[in-house]
Amino acid sequence: MTAVKEAFHGSDLEKVEAVYGIPKEKIVSFAANVNPLGISGKMKRELAEHLDVVTSYPDREYKALRETIADYTGTSAERVLVGNGSTELISLFIRTEHPVKAVILGPTYSEYEREIALSGGESTYFPLPEDNDFILNVDTFCEALAEDTDLVVLCNPNNPTSTALSTGEIEKILLSCGKKGIFVSIDETYAEFADDLAGITAIPLCEKYDNLIVLRGTSKFFACPGIRLGYAICGNAELREAMRSSQNPWSLNSLADLAGQSMMTDTEYQKKTWELIDSERRRMTAVLRAWESVKVYPARANFIFMRILREDVTAGDLFVHCIKKGLMIRDCSTFPFLGDRYVRFCVMLPADNDRLLDAMAEVLDP
């Protein structure tokens, strides 16, 4: 297993404040990958007007919330499970499925490996090819899957590379895995930021395949990590029932129940988010690609993945330079298969993006 070192997570503002002496309120976090528009205005109003929901238990079955999620994602309510963030659902799924041997595309988010290990399983990474811009060759991947593998974990779009598989490519993987008795878990935390959501989401495939679970959360696109609302879509009725039966009752509180129903029907907020992320992602990418000192990879999520080509500048150097200006990016050297020249930063508001580009130019674009 590839060794990793400790790094600042996008939410580690207190830690950064302690190390660098910068008040956390003055830090613009380009590392957290959260929607820069903040929370939905509709959700904010409805929560303020209905705070008294905390005087009652939420519906134990979360019927209204699951129906709202079903409408939002284009599936049926019976296929929807909700939980205390996608983290709870990842854990619940792993504990229920008990994978012995899992394959994870790397580099990627580390929570999957941790949960698999806690359940007694073993993970191996299948490296995304750097020489192909970290874009997976699906045929090569399917041929490499061993018969004793029982779980494949995908993050789509992937964190930190911002690459994405198409729905058709995912279906090819599902067909191959189905023949070998392999279950597939897909994390779509960043799918809603993509320029073509319909072209990459696996949710429609839940109608056809029973070896698939799709996980999403509301922390990033809806900018409310504190609500702790996650959901899963799964067509396997037996797995759904097993997960529900082992889940603690009322794991989602009344405010999160109401918030989910509100934010997912705020179409104006969703439209503004898509327009902002798409335009700024294109603009920032165009600026950076004009620099000879970096390589910018194709971005499908709300963050950009970049390699520093200058031999005298590391990701750590760039992180320190930016954080001293109150701008926090992600040094990606802790991810499997990545060296000390890779960074990731999300799309924020235009003025903040300009500040970041100017700060990076001071180091990278002489």
N, C-alpha and C positions, 0 to 999 in steps of 0.2 A: 504494500500500500504506500502511495506517495506521501511523504512527510509534509506537513504544513506548519506554518508558524502563526503566532497570534497576530491579529490585525484589528484595526478599528472597524466595527460594524457600522452601518449607516445610522443606527440608533444610539451609538455610544457617545452622545454629546457630552454627558457628564464626565466621561473618561477623558475625552479630548480637552475639555475645560480644565481638568486637573493637571494634565500633562503640559499643555501649551499656555495656560493662563488666559484663555480667551473665553469670555462669558458665552455660555451656550446659546443665549438669546441672540447673539451677534454672528452665529455661525449659519451659513447657508449650506444645507446638507445636499450635496449632489450625489451622496452615497446611499441614501435611503430609498431612492426610486419611487417616491411618493408624488402623486398628482400635485403640481404646484398651484392649482386653483383652490386647493383646500377642500373642505367638505361641501357637499351639495346644499344649496340654499334651501331647497324644499325640505330636506331632512332636518336642517337646523331649525326651521320654523316649526315643523311638526313635533320635534322632540320638545321644544320649549313650550308648546301649547298642550302637550299631553304627558307632562312629567308624572302625572298621577298614575301612569301605568305601572310604576314601581310598587304600588300598593297591592298589586295582584300577581299571582304566578302567571307566567306565559302559558299559552296553550302547549300542553305536553307534546303534542304531535306537530306543532308549528305549521298547521295546515295553510293558513293565509300566507305565511312567509314562503313556504315551499311552492305554493301556486304562483307567487310573484316571481320567484327565481326561475320557475319553469317557463313562464311567459318571457322573461328577460333573456333566457338562454335558448329558447326554442325546443324545449323538451317537455316531458310530462311530469307532473308533481310526484308521482309514485317513484320516479327514479332519483329524486332529490333527497339528500341527507344534509342536515345543517349541524354545525358544531362551533365550539369555542375557538375560532380561527382555523385556518387550514392545518395548522400544526397539530391540533387535537385530532383532526380527521386522518392525517398521515399516520399518527401514532395508533389510532383505532384500527385503521386498515392493516397496518403491519402486524399488530397483535392478533388480529383475526385471521389473516392469511398465513402467518408464520413462514415467511420465505426462508429457505435454507441457503440457497445460492441466488444472489441478485446481481444483475448487471446494470450499472449506472453509466450514462454518458458523461464524460468528463472533458473539461472542467465544468463543475456545476455546484449548486447549493449543497451544503454538507448535512442538512437535517435528515435526508433519506438514509445515508450511511449510518448515522447515529442511531436512528430508530431500529434499523435492521439489526445492528449489533446488539442493542438492548433486548431484542426478542430472540437472540441466540443465533441469528443468521450471519452470513458472510457476504460481503460485497466486493465486486471487482469492477474496475473502471474500464470502459471502452473509450479510448481517446478520440475526440473529434480531430480530424486532420488539419493541422495548422496550414499546410500547403494548399488546402482547399478552402481557406478562410473560415475554418472551423465548421464547415457545412458537412453534415453526415452523408456518406455514400450508403444509401439504404440497402442496396443489394449486398455490399460487402459486410454490412452489419448483420443482416439476416443469415448469411452463410456462416458467420463466425459464432453464432449462438449455439452453445453446447446443449445437448439433450437434458443434462441434469440441472439446467437453469430453470428456476420456477418463477422469477420475477424480473421484468425489465422496467426501469424507471427513466422516464423522459421528462424534461422540463422544456416547455414549448410556448413562447420563445425561451431560449435557454439563458440562464444567468450564470456567468457574466458575459457570454459571447454575443448575445442579442440576435442569434441566428434562429431560424424557425423551419420546421418541417411543414410541408403542405398536408392537407387532409388526405390526399391520395397516397402520399408517402407513409403516413401513419397507418392507413388501411393495409398497405403492403406489409408493414411490420406486424400488424394484428393477425393477418392471415398466416404469416410465417410462424408467429408465436403460438397461434392456436393449434397448428399441426404438431407442435412440440410440447403442448401442455403448459405454456408459459403465460402468466398473467402480466398485463401491462398497466402501469400507473402513470398518468400524465398530469403534470403540474402546469396549469394554465394561468398562473398568477399574473403574467404580463400579457396575456393574449388580447385583452381588450384595448391595449395601446397599439396593436399592430395596424398597419395600413390596409390590411385585408383580413379582417377577423374571420369572415366566412370561409376564406381559403386555407386557414390553418387550424381552426378549432376541431377537436375530436368529439365534441358533444353529440353531433348527429350520428356518429358511429356507435354510440351506446344503444341505439335501437337495433343494431344488427349483431353486435358482438358481446358475448357474456364474459370475455376475459379482459375487460377494460373498466377502469375507473378514472374519472377526470376530476381534478381538484382545483378549486379556485378560492380566492379570499377577497376581502374588500379593503384590505390595508393599503394597497398601492393605487389602484384605479380610482377608488372612492375616497382615498386620503383619510381613512379612519382606522388606523391600527389599534387604537384604544378600545374600539367597539368589540373587537375580537369575534368577528363574524366570518366564518368560512363555510363553504358548501362543497358537496361532492355530487357528481352525476354518475350513476352506475346502472347498467341494464341487467345485472346479475341479481335476481331477486333473493337468492339464497345468501349471497354475501351481504346485501343490504340489511336483511333481517338479522344476520349474525352481528353486524356492526351496531345496529340499533339496540339489540338486546343487551349488549355489553357496555353501551354508553350510559354514563350517569344521567339521571333524569334532570331536565331543566339546565343542561350545561350552557345554554344560551339564555341570557337574562332578558327581561321585558323590554328594556331600552334598545338592545341589539335587535330584537324581534321587530320592533316598530321601525328602527332605523333602516333595516334591510328592505322592508316594504316600501319605504319612502324613497330611498336613494335610487333603487332600481327602476323606479317609474319617473325619475327626473330626466326626461329626454333632452331638455335644453342643456343641462349640465353635461350630459354625455357628449352632445354635439360640440360644445365649446372645448371639451377636453380633446376630442379627436382632432379638431382644427388646430389647436395650439400645439399639441405634440407633433403632429405631422409637419406643420410649417417650420417649427423650430428645429426639429430633427434634421430636416433637409438642409436648412440654412447652416447649422453648426457643422454638419458633415461636409458641406461644400467648402466652408472656410478651412477646415482642418485638412482636407485632401489637397489643398494648395501648398501645404507645408511639406518640404522634403524630409523633415526630421521625424515624421510619424507615419504609421500605417493605420488607416481607419477601416474597420470591417463593416460589412453591410449590417444595418441596424433595423430590427423589426419591433423591438420592445421600446420602452420610453427611455432607454439608456444607450450610450454609445461605448463601444469597446475599442480600445486603441493600443497599439504597440509603439513604444518609443524606439526609434531607430538610431539615435545618437548614442555612442558608446560611453560618453561621459555623463549621462543622465539616467538615473534609475527611477522606477516608479516611486520609491521611497523619497527620492529627492523632490520629485514633482509634488508629491503629497505634502511634504513639509513646506515647500514654497507657497502652495495654495492655501494651506490651513493658516498660515501666518497672516493671510489676507482675509481670513474668515470664510474661506471656501473649502468645503470638505469633499474630496473625491475618494474613490476606493482604490487603494493599492491592491492589485489582484495577485500578488506573488504568493498568497496563502492558498490559492485554488490549486487543485491537482493539475499537473502538467504545465503550469505556467511559471515562467521565470520572473526576474525582477524588472521587466520592462513593460509590463501590461497594467493598464489602468482602466477603470470604468467610471462613467459619470452620467447622471440622468439629465433629462431635459427639464429646465425650470422656466421661469418667466423670462422674457427677452432681455430685460435689463440685467438680470443675474447671469444669464448665459453670456452676455457681452463681458461682464466682469471676469468670468472664468476664462473665456477665450483670451482676454488681454493678459491675465495672470500666466496662463500657460505659454503665451507667445513670448513673454519675458525670458522664459527658460528654453523654449523649443524652436522659436522662429526668429533667429538673429537677423 
